Amino acid sequence: MTASRELPTATTMVLDIVSAEERLYSGKVRRVCITGANGELGIFPRHSALLTSIRPGIVRFIPVDSNEEDYLYVSGGMLEVQPGGVIVLADTAMRCEDIDEEAAREAKRRAEDVMRNSVLYTDRDEAHAVLLQAMAQLAVVEKARKKRGKRNGG
């Protein structure tokens, strides 16, 4: 039986995170945090039904076999919450090890430059979207780095 087919309990729920390219996570969790259209959402087992778009950012979740949060980057998409589970349908999603940190830093730098210097609102709006994505990717990398440091006694 796959993790996504297991039944949730009163203290767990099933989380599926998928993008057009692949399924990044499927398993039982105790909590999910994600940025929805109207702000940060904390989802616990038996949460009421919800359907919303998601913003570029970090998906934080606690697998049942761990006491530490795991992190994934999502560029946007949709979130569906049912009493027993959560489905994240991401436009793009990446694990920390798949994020090119240097490229994200460069994208952030270029976006900040465009936002400072462009006179066109359309250029600044597009740069702002790129900036949010780059900042979210860098936040995932930093959180994973801190998590590794804790595990290694740092």
N, C-alpha and C positions, 0 to 999 in steps of 0.2 A: 504494500500500500504506500503510495507517495504521500509526502508531507501535506500537499494541498488537499488530499482526500481525507485526512484525519479529521476527526470531529473536534471542535473546540471544547474547552471546559469553562467553568465559571471564572477561571483566572487566566485563560489563554484564548488566543484567536489565531486564525490562519492569515498569514500575510503573503501575498503574491506581488512581486514587483517585476513588471515586464516592459520591454521596449519593443520597437519594431524588429530589432536585431536578435534579441534573446531574452530568456527569462533569467533575471539576475538573482532573485531570491524567491524561495517558496518554503515556508515552514511555519511552525507555531511560535508565536511571540507573546510577550506580556504587555507590550506597549509600543505604539508607533507615534512619532511626531513628524509633521510635515507642514510646509507652508501652503495653505490654500489661498483661494482668491481673496479672502477677507482677513488673512493673517494666519498666525501659527495655530495648528490643530494638535491637540493631544488626544489620542484615541486609545481607549482601554477596552478590554473584553466587554461584550454586551452593549457597546455604544449604539445609539440610535442610528437608523439608516441615514445616509448622507451621500450626495453626489455633488462634486464641485471640481472646478478646474484647479490645477496646482501651479505654483510659480517656480521659477528656477530656484533650487536650493538643496538642502540636505534632507534626506529621509533618515531619521534616527529610529532605531528599534532595538528591543531587548529580546533576543531569542530565549526560549524557555530553558535551554541548557547552559545559560550564561548569566552572569550578574553585570556584565558590561554592555554598553550600547555598541551596536554596529552602525556603520554609516555608508550611505550611497548618495551619489549626486544625481539629481534629475533636472532636466532643462525645462520642464513643464509637462503638461498632460492633464489627465483626469484621475480623480480619486473616487472610488466607490466604497462605502462602508455599509456592511450588513451586520446584523447582530453577532454572527459568528466569524466574520472575516473582513479583510481589507484587501482591495485590489488597487494597485497603482499602475495605471497605464501611462507610461512615460513617453514623451516625444523622443528623448534621449536619456539614457541612464548609464552611469559608469561606476565601477568599483574604484577605490582609491588607487590601486596599483595600475589602473588603466588611464589615469589622468596624467597628462603631460604637464608637470608643474611649471616648467620653463615657458611653455606655450601659453599657459593660463596667465602667468605673470606678464608676459609680453602683450597679450590681449587686453589685460587690465590697464597696462600703461598706455597703450594706443587709445583705448576708449576714454580714459581720463583726459588725454591730450585733445581728442576730438571734442569732448564736452566743454573743455576750457576755451578752445579756439574757434570752433565753428559758429557761424552766424545763422546757420539753417537749423530750424527746429527738428526737421526730419533726420538730419545727421546726428543731432544730439540725442534724439529719442532712440535711434538705432544703437548709438554708442552706449546709452544707458542700459539697454537690454544686454549688450555684450558684457558690460561691466558687471551686471548682476550675475551673469553666468560664470564669469571668471572668478568673481569673489566667492561664489558658492563652491566652485571646484577647489579653490585654494583652502577654503574652510574645511572641506572633507579631508584634504591632504594633511592639514594641521591637526585635526582631531585624531586621525589615524596615527600620526607621528606621536602625539601625546599618549595615546593608548598603548602603543608599542613601548614607549618609555616607561610607563607604569609596570608593564609586564616584565620588563628587563631590569626592574629595580631602580629605575631612574627617577 
